[in-house]
């Protein structure tokens, strides 16, 4: 499909500029506008356009990194995310790697809902037994997230980069690194809590609910609606996807 890259770029930049000067109430409308642009020009063209604009270091007054307002557009609540990922259809076989990763996201959101709810209670009023009971749940969540990340970083990302995708794999790697570090710190804060001093567990709960959950929701939405559709356009060889799935299974 031939697209008018100048008009598409102008629209994209205009949305980002608005995001830098607007409040959260308007971010839903801006998000809808960007997803509409993606649907119009195609996910591959959209991520390539984004990478080119970021490479050219778009400057916004009062903003050191254009990625900040761009990511802000995709701020989404856990409840909204649950519906968004439920609504997204890829029309792929169940065994396809993207179907596999998408199911990971749905499972992650379900577990995140429960974990987030329990940690909200601990952040308000902590009891030592509840803190101890949550350590395993947080560790289990971390292990599942880590497995998902490894499939993307060790198997899918290298193929996408060889296929011409720029910027996005590196950006997602940085976010993955942050998620791992934050969860590791939360686990440590829970493990170092004592019956006499639950301050670190309360701190960890607040960081999980107030920082990790919003950030991972943002991340999952962008992967669901932008990154995975783009991956399907960058990798068009069915045999390549079969190889990726085989490597997923070997990784475990």
C-alpha positions as CSV (number, residue, x, y, z in Angstrom):
1,X,0.0,0.0,0.0
2,X,1.3,3.4,-1.0
3,X,1.0,6.0,1.8
4,X,1.6,9.7,2.0
5,X,4.5,9.6,4.5
6,X,4.5,13.4,4.8
7,X,0.9,13.6,5.9
8,X,1.2,10.5,8.1
9,X,4.3,12.0,9.8
10,X,2.6,15.4,10.3
11,X,-0.4,13.7,11.9
12,X,1.7,11.6,14.1
13,X,3.8,14.6,15.3
14,X,0.7,16.6,15.8
15,X,-0.7,14.0,18.2
16,X,2.5,13.7,20.1
17,X,2.7,17.5,20.5
18,X,-0.9,17.5,21.8
19,X,0.0,14.8,24.2
20,X,2.8,16.9,25.7
21,X,0.4,19.7,26.4
22,X,-2.7,17.8,27.5
23,X,-4.1,15.9,30.5
24,X,-4.9,12.3,31.0
25,X,-8.5,12.7,30.1
26,X,-7.6,13.6,26.5
27,X,-5.1,10.7,26.2
28,X,-7.9,8.3,25.3
29,X,-8.8,10.4,22.3
30,X,-5.2,10.7,21.2
31,X,-4.7,7.0,21.6
32,X,-7.7,6.4,19.4
33,X,-6.3,8.8,16.8
34,X,-2.9,7.0,16.7
35,X,-4.5,3.5,16.5
36,X,-6.7,4.9,13.7
37,X,-3.5,6.1,11.9
38,X,-1.9,2.7,12.4
39,X,-5.0,0.9,10.9
40,X,-4.9,3.3,7.9
41,X,-1.3,3.0,7.0
42,X,-0.5,-0.5,8.4
43,X,1.4,-1.5,11.5
44,X,4.7,-2.0,9.7
45,X,4.6,1.5,8.2
46,X,3.5,2.9,11.5
47,X,6.4,1.5,13.5
48,X,8.9,2.5,10.7
49,X,7.4,6.0,10.7
50,X,7.8,6.2,14.5
51,X,11.4,4.9,14.4
52,X,12.3,7.5,11.8
53,X,10.7,10.4,13.7
54,X,12.5,9.3,17.0
55,X,15.8,8.9,15.0
56,X,15.5,12.5,13.8
57,X,15.1,13.6,17.5
58,X,11.8,15.5,17.4
59,X,12.1,18.3,19.9
60,X,9.3,19.4,22.1
61,X,9.7,22.5,24.3
62,X,9.9,21.5,28.0
63,X,10.3,17.8,27.1
64,X,13.7,16.1,27.1
65,X,12.5,12.9,25.6
66,X,9.7,12.7,23.0
67,X,9.1,9.1,24.1
68,X,7.6,10.4,27.4
69,X,4.5,12.1,25.9
70,X,4.3,9.3,23.3
71,X,4.1,6.6,26.0
72,X,1.7,8.8,27.9
73,X,-0.8,8.5,25.2
74,X,-1.0,4.8,26.0
75,X,-1.6,5.1,29.7
76,X,-4.5,2.7,30.4
77,X,-6.1,1.2,33.5
78,X,-6.0,-2.5,34.3
79,X,-9.7,-2.7,33.7
80,X,-9.5,-0.9,30.4
81,X,-6.6,-3.1,29.3
82,X,-8.5,-6.3,30.1
83,X,-11.2,-5.3,27.7
84,X,-8.8,-4.0,25.1
85,X,-6.8,-7.3,24.9
86,X,-10.0,-9.3,24.9
87,X,-11.3,-7.3,22.0
88,X,-8.1,-7.7,19.9
89,X,-8.3,-10.4,17.3
90,X,-5.4,-11.6,15.2
91,X,-7.3,-14.3,13.3
92,X,-4.4,-16.7,13.7
93,X,-4.1,-20.4,14.5
94,X,-3.8,-21.1,18.2
95,X,-0.3,-22.5,17.8
96,X,1.0,-19.3,16.1
97,X,3.7,-17.5,18.2
98,X,1.7,-14.3,18.3
99,X,-1.3,-16.2,19.6
100,X,1.0,-17.8,22.2
101,X,2.3,-14.4,23.3
102,X,-1.1,-12.8,23.3
103,X,-2.4,-15.6,25.6
104,X,0.6,-14.8,27.9
105,X,-0.7,-11.3,28.1
106,X,-4.3,-12.4,28.9
107,X,-3.0,-14.7,31.6
108,X,-0.7,-12.0,33.0
109,X,-3.5,-9.5,33.2
110,X,-5.7,-12.0,35.1
111,X,-3.0,-12.7,37.6
112,X,-2.1,-9.0,37.8
113,X,-5.7,-8.2,38.8
114,X,-5.6,-10.5,41.8
115,X,-2.1,-9.6,42.8
116,X,-2.7,-5.9,42.5
117,X,-5.9,-6.1,44.6
118,X,-4.1,-7.9,47.4
119,X,-1.1,-5.5,47.3
120,X,-3.4,-2.5,47.4
121,X,-4.7,-3.9,50.8
122,X,-1.2,-4.4,52.1
123,X,-0.2,-0.9,51.1
124,X,-3.0,0.4,53.2
125,X,-2.8,-2.0,56.2
126,X,-0.1,-4.7,56.3
127,X,-0.2,-7.9,58.3
128,X,2.9,-10.1,58.5
129,X,1.1,-13.3,57.5
130,X,-0.4,-11.6,54.4
131,X,3.0,-10.3,53.5
132,X,4.6,-13.7,53.8
133,X,1.8,-15.3,51.7
134,X,2.3,-12.8,48.9
135,X,6.1,-13.5,48.4
136,X,5.5,-16.7,46.4
137,X,2.8,-15.1,44.3
138,X,5.0,-12.2,43.3
139,X,7.9,-14.6,42.6
140,X,5.6,-16.8,40.4
141,X,4.4,-13.7,38.5
142,X,8.0,-12.7,38.0
143,X,9.0,-16.1,36.7
144,X,6.1,-16.1,34.2
145,X,6.9,-12.6,33.0
146,X,10.6,-13.5,32.7
147,X,9.7,-16.5,30.5
148,X,7.5,-14.3,28.2
149,X,10.3,-11.7,28.0
150,X,12.9,-14.3,27.1
151,X,10.8,-15.6,24.2
152,X,10.5,-12.1,22.8
153,X,14.1,-11.0,23.4
154,X,16.0,-14.2,22.6
155,X,13.9,-15.4,19.7
156,X,11.4,-13.0,18.2
157,X,13.3,-9.7,18.4
158,X,16.4,-10.9,16.6
159,X,14.3,-12.1,13.7
160,X,12.4,-8.8,13.5
161,X,15.6,-6.8,13.5
162,X,17.0,-8.9,10.7
163,X,13.7,-8.3,8.9
164,X,14.2,-4.5,9.1
165,X,12.4,-3.5,12.3
166,X,14.2,-0.6,14.0
167,X,13.9,1.2,17.4
168,X,11.1,-0.8,18.9
169,X,12.9,-4.0,20.0
170,X,15.5,-1.9,21.8
171,X,12.8,0.3,23.4
172,X,11.0,-2.8,24.6
173,X,14.2,-4.3,25.9
174,X,14.7,-1.3,28.1
175,X,11.2,-1.6,29.5
176,X,11.7,-5.3,30.1
177,X,14.9,-4.5,32.0
178,X,13.0,-1.9,34.2
179,X,10.2,-4.4,34.9
180,X,12.7,-7.1,36.0
181,X,14.6,-4.7,38.2
182,X,11.4,-3.3,39.9
183,X,9.9,-6.7,40.6
184,X,13.3,-7.9,42.0
185,X,13.3,-4.9,44.3
186,X,9.7,-5.5,45.4
187,X,10.5,-9.1,46.2
188,X,13.5,-8.1,48.2
189,X,11.4,-5.5,50.1
190,X,8.9,-8.2,51.0
191,X,11.5,-10.7,52.0
192,X,13.3,-8.3,54.3
193,X,10.1,-7.4,56.1
194,X,9.6,-8.6,59.7
195,X,6.6,-8.9,62.0
196,X,8.0,-5.9,63.9
197,X,8.7,-3.8,60.8
198,X,6.5,-4.1,57.7
199,X,7.6,-0.7,56.3
200,X,9.5,-2.3,53.4
201,X,6.6,-4.5,52.4
202,X,4.3,-1.5,52.4
203,X,6.8,0.4,50.3
204,X,7.1,-2.5,47.9
205,X,3.3,-2.8,47.6
206,X,2.9,0.9,46.9
207,X,5.6,0.7,44.1
208,X,4.0,-2.4,42.6
209,X,0.5,-0.8,42.5
210,X,1.6,2.7,41.7
211,X,4.5,2.1,39.3
212,X,4.7,-1.4,38.0
213,X,1.1,-2.0,37.3
214,X,0.5,1.2,35.2
215,X,3.8,0.7,33.3
216,X,3.1,-3.0,32.4
217,X,-0.5,-2.1,31.3
218,X,0.9,0.6,29.0
219,X,3.5,-1.9,27.7
220,X,1.0,-4.7,27.1
221,X,-1.4,-2.4,25.3
222,X,1.3,-1.2,22.9
223,X,2.6,-4.7,22.2
224,X,-1.0,-5.9,21.6
225,X,-2.1,-3.1,19.2
226,X,1.2,-2.0,17.7
227,X,4.1,-4.3,18.1
228,X,2.5,-7.7,17.4
229,X,0.5,-6.5,14.3
230,X,3.8,-5.0,13.0
231,X,5.6,-8.3,13.7
232,X,3.1,-10.1,11.5
233,X,3.9,-7.6,8.6
234,X,7.6,-7.8,9.0
235,X,7.8,-11.6,9.1
236,X,5.6,-13.0,6.3
237,X,7.2,-16.4,5.8
238,X,5.0,-19.1,7.4
239,X,8.1,-21.4,7.9
240,X,9.9,-18.6,9.8
241,X,6.9,-18.4,12.2
242,X,7.0,-22.2,12.6
243,X,10.6,-22.0,13.5
244,X,10.0,-19.3,16.0
245,X,7.3,-21.4,17.7
246,X,9.6,-24.4,17.8
247,X,12.2,-22.3,19.5
248,X,9.6,-21.0,22.0
249,X,8.8,-24.6,22.9
250,X,12.5,-25.4,23.3
251,X,13.0,-22.4,25.6
252,X,10.2,-23.7,27.8
